[in-house]
Amino acid sequence: MKQYTLVAFLVFLYQLSSLAQTKVSGVVSDTNDGPIPFANVVYANSSVGTITDENGRFYLESDNNYSELRISFIGFETKVIALDKKVTYNMEIELIEEANSLDEVVIYKGKTSKKNNPAIDILRKIWKNRRENGVKKFKQYQYDKYEKLEFDLNTIDSSLINSRIFKGMEFIFEDIDTSRITGKTYLPIFLNEAIYKVYGDNTINETKELLKGNKNAGFSDNQTLIAFVKDLYSDYDVYDNYLKFFDKSFTSPLSRTGINVYNYVLTDSSYIGDKWCYNIVYYPRRKNELTFKGDFWVNDTTWALKEINLEVTKSANINWIKDLYIEQEFDVLNDSIFLITKDYFQSDFALNKKEKSRGVYGKRTTLYDNYKFDIKKDPKFYKSQVDPYNQDVYNREDAFWDQARMEALNKDEQKVYKLLDTLKTVKAFKRLYNIGTILASGYIEFDGWDFGPLFSTVGFNDIEGWRLRAGGRTYFTSNDRWRIEGYGAYGFRDDKFKYGISGKYLIDRKSRLMVSLGNRRDVEQLGASLTNTNDVEGRSLASSAIITTGDNTRLTSINLTAFSMQIEPRKNLTLGVTTSFRTLKPADRGLFSLDFVDPDTGELKTEITQTEIATQLAYTPNRKTTGYGVDRIIVNDGDYATLFLNYGVGVKGILESDFDYQKIQFLYGQPWNIGGFGRLTTSLELGKIYGEVPLGLLSVVPGNQTYISIYNTFPLLNFYEFVTDTYASLHLQHNFNGRIFSRIPLLRKLNLRELVGFRAVFGELSDENILLSAPSGETLLAPDIDPYWEYSFGVGNIFKVFRIDFHFRGNYFDNPDARKFGVTGAFGFYF
């Protein structure tokens, strides 16, 4: 998980003054002092309200003055309480059971009937008419969009104010405010505004979003942060069956499967604007599932939403998110079409879900206006790319923003811009910001040069022993058009120095025409992946893992020089050509051999020399990146499909190259969100080598002798256990995200997540290639009788950061040193 919490926490701090006129909080319980979860709490004679949480607690505020509070829940008498003051906290409200209430157990669990329920009758009408509303009804559409992103440090108390971390920055706490959603104190710490023009064509299923202006609180180079937050709060449609947030699929309250997941109660009817609407309250049937609680207002003729509120329950199986709250408002076009006009999204990032824990609010407010329809544009309009980094867009004058904003900043939001200018002069703030940058990027920043990455400093393998590595890169901004990177490494056992150096230059930003050149001399584990490229900067984990099972002596010394050119003619479609020259020899010839017989001379050779020209095509639809320079950061890593095709030709004789051959490789990877059943990750790899080549140039099935769970490897295969010249490999991994464990009482509260995996590979190896490498003494086997396969079961989210996988071999038990069972694990920060 990206270190967004830390980055947001260390960016800067500020204050916001109170605007609300009526604030209430408290707890709703029954006559036995039992909390009543999901009770409806609203200001009387209004549509402003909320739902109590699992513990019966609520907080509600409004900019208007109200004199009464109305509390209701199925099976209990509705209660109206007079509000004598504008602010009334810690209310204790007791509801009395109705004389003709349902069975006591049903009341306590809050279950509602699926039959003869008017709320569900209305829900079915919403399903029937869902596609008759919104921009999907039109062939083409366009509109203006204003987006405001904000971070707030919440739960401000004396211990935080007086902590050493803020010494020298006490002035930021002069004023604080309370959230209208949670009632917690908070300080705004970051603000970004953006104006977009959005175009869409439903007939060809294309959209295009043009950025017209961007402004943020003090940092002009904040594209990574903004892009990452935008991806967290990606666009969604509440009419869809599932809503994806933070890599999780939540069941929408408007889902066709909603009646199996939610309770629905028709509570009210009223005019919203000039439209008569029904109010329906919904809340989960079970705990620990990815669901919401809240309410929505729906029109009585078009069955379109007018307003909806969604709040994730605290028991939901999601990490680092304590609260998540959504509001949407819709307006009417031509008395029939409902279009979204406002979307408000607030999440509370925190280390735990305790009521008093401190965290960071992430807020996104999106406003929509100036809708226009059925204005057709040439399909080329959607395909063409514009200059992705227009300096004018990031330097709009105040007059532009005064006119373009659809919602004026309040006085406290305006102060955020001024505050950061002050904070940037404070040494204490500079220290905090630098620490956050190091932890987030892995590099220590200097003027134009970064030292790192720090996380690859230490390694160990059987050849080098303990290994130390130090490197760096040029870095001025995230939009640098050129970059030089390098590293040096030293192994204490082999007493040898290794290095790598490379340079890149972005010739044209619009087409992303780029050239690169580099050289690397190092020790690595060949065959760490089936589909590979001659990447000068690449290095496999297998050659530097600190702990392994069995011996890790089959390492190769590689001297690789590569020159490449690539271009992106269309977004996320990359074409490249790479010319490489490499020499391969065993890192320790006494432990491992790459010997082969020269087919022309019959001479025994111990070192492979090879020149190769390769053409690559990569397509990554829906990939989102940030930065417009030679390097870009992927902000939705692992959330898009990948198609990769590599065609390489070995050229004999050039620079004393040894072999002529042709190699073709194909990779297709795809993540799938299976609604409420979790997430399936799949990958298919195919490859073939035409021509006779020795062991060092064959396709090695990637074994994994580390104790780390690495996707697209075979955890029970040893390095070089299977070698092929033709292969087909399939990997499947499914994460149920706790759907099974959430139904087991003893495991429910642990929020564990169950994983299953399956891997298989079929490959062949020609007799000619086996004979060519016979002098190496290596036993070359291919899974050509039956596909080799493994399966695994895993438990994730252990203490929120650890997963453990149990692997079982399916066949080929008679292979030398075959492992029938193994355990791997991995640490990671996942939502």
Phi, psi and omega in degrees: 000138178297148183276055184294324182299313182293317180300313181296321181297326186262003183291299177182167188232153180198182185232156181223132182270159187284137176243338186292147181257333181229123180228133177221150173208161179165201181223141179251129182220170177265185184291348177259018180065019175274132181296147177252101179285150173064026172287151182269123181237117181222154169289131183301142179062037177209172174254015181270115183199184179207180179237138177293154180276191183298338180260012178079006183271153180210159170217138183212137176214161180208153176287344181264164177268131176232150184251349182220149177239132182246128182239131182215153174199145183303131179090357180234153176288136177293139182237135177244127183241131177286140178253106183276341182233159178291328181238118179227104182257162173056042177288143174244109188246127182249126176259144182253138179295142175291151182298327181253037183290168178289177177307143187303319181295319180297320180297315183296319180280344177071025181285142176243155183286145175272349180245147179055037179250113182299332179295321180286328174300318178294320180300320179296326177290327175295316179303316185295329186250009188297326182276358179267010182228149179090184186290344180292346180285341186253156178292313178229157179206160172204152180198165175265143180227130175246129184231131179236121179251137184216142171244139178228134171278123186248173182059060179280125177220179185296325181296323178288316182300322184267004182289154182297332186298335182253017177297128184092353179235025184299336183298340182289344183261018183297325177221141174225166181227176178243143180290137178288347181267314187248343183080006181276151173287149181203162176230124174297135182235352179198144180214133176222138178238147178212143176243130181232153165247123186248133178236147178209150177225109183286341180285332179245004176056051180233146174225156177213134182238119182253123179280122181259335180195145179216133182215137179218169188282079167097336183249113179282339184254063185243024189296323181296313180299312183296315181297322180293317179295320178299325179289321176301317181258051184295158182299148181210163179233115185295345177284343179291158181291327182227141180247127184261119173225138173053043178066016179237147178256112178265140177287124179289144176294346176262009182292150175293341175264006185299328183293343177269351186244328185242157164263139180236137179225124173280116189248337188196166170214142186192167172280129169247106191069238178249019182244132177282127187226155173257146178252126180238127175264139179226152177201159189292149173280333182224157176275166172069008176260161182277083184223175180239171164228153180159206179207165175214153175252131184232138181292146187274357180241314179271346183055039176253150180291141170255320176211151174209142175236135178228134178222127180288136179285151184294339180277354182301141183280077177217137183267154170065003178241111180274320179221147174216125187225136182228137171232137173226142177235145182232150177237167188254132175249130178054033174065012183214328185262122180264123181240141180292136178242336181211138176225123179239129184228124178228131176231150180247103178279125182207158180289332177213174186257017177295147187302321185263008181289148182270147180204196180230123173284136168244121185238141172227123174247123181236128179243143183236139182203170174058050178291138173222148188228156174056038171255101188282139174240153179300136179306334178297334179301322182280336181275328187290148177255147175253168176302114189290343182230090178263113183302327181298327181298327183265006181225040178291144179282166183301327181299324178298314183289324178299327181272325187277332181298135175269350179214121183293143174291140173284171188297329182283325175294324177296328181289339180301320181299321182284325184298318185296324177302324178287316182297326183295346178265355183269124183299321181299320179294320179300320179297313180298318181295320180294320178297316179298320179296319180298314181292327182283320186259337184083005181240146170266123186273132168239182182288099179082003182214133177248137177259128179150197358287141185290334187283355178247024185289322186241137175211174179208138169208170187291340182269309183274342189069218177289138187231132176247139183226136176222138183207185180188179181206154170286141180199113176252311174215171177289354181250022178302136179273349176220154180206138174243131179231149178198164177205160171229145182220152181222130176259128185282338180275315180272352175055045181231149178260136177236161180202167172207142179212140181209158177221146180227151175217128178269107184287317183222123182290322187296313180265356184052044172286123189219146174237151179212153181213139180195168178218138179222132172236111188202179176250132180210167177265105175294152179079026176286342175209154180285307180273114186222162175228165179275070181275118183296327184272351186286151175201131187277150178296330186301332182269358181225009178294138186285324181235131178225164174258136184072188182276152178233061187255350184273061181257154186239136170275125184237137172240105188239128172238132184218142173234133183220154173230141177214157182215151179241085183293336176219151183307127177069011172246116186240132175244137183213155175228132181231130172250125185229151173228129183216150170239139182233132174210157181299141176294330175215103186293341177286342182250340186206147184225141172243022184301145177208164178261124177298120184298334184273318186255344185075008182282142175280127179239144180251356184223136180263131174241126187214133171253135183220140173242123185232143175245128182241145173230125179232132178231122183232074182299140178071010173289138179244132182230164174227154185093142184237020180258204184293331175245142174235151178258130178278125184260348177236049184304132178080011184239025180212159179284152177229126173238125184226130178232128181233126176237114183242147179233122173277129185248112182282142174097332178285122183055040178062029178297143190271330193224146166261133177196167171232141183224132176232135182224144179223135178229132173231117177239140184209123170271146181229124172271112185265059178054230181278004183261008174105206189227127180252129177248127184231151172208140178234131180233135178228145179197155177205142175248125177258118183121168181265124180221154180275181186307317184295344181248000179280171180265111181268128176293125189289103171281176179214103179262013175269172176261019181254134177287115182236117181295148180071018169238169179251104188298338182256005174265137172280159176302132179068018178293322175236134178230138186222164164242352174219131185209158170217127186229141180228132177232130177231133176217125182239131177250114181282354177055034174085010183298324180278310183297333181292347179260004178253113188308316185287339182257345189305313186289344180283345180054038177285160181230133184265140181230146173227151181217153176216136181221141178210150177213137173239136181208160178229157178217123185289154178298326180297319179288326175296315181295323182299324182261011182304322181297343180291338182078000180279139175277114184258115180239147174233146179281069187258349177279305174226154174299134173285139180214155178222160171219161184209156172233141182219160175234123181247174178066029175286119186054026177073348189232357188229145172230151178229136182238138178248121188248144181228131178279140181267332183197188184055047180288342184271000176300149179302131179057031181295135177260122181275335185213146179203160180232131174229165179210171180203144173260147178184157178255109183233146175291000000 
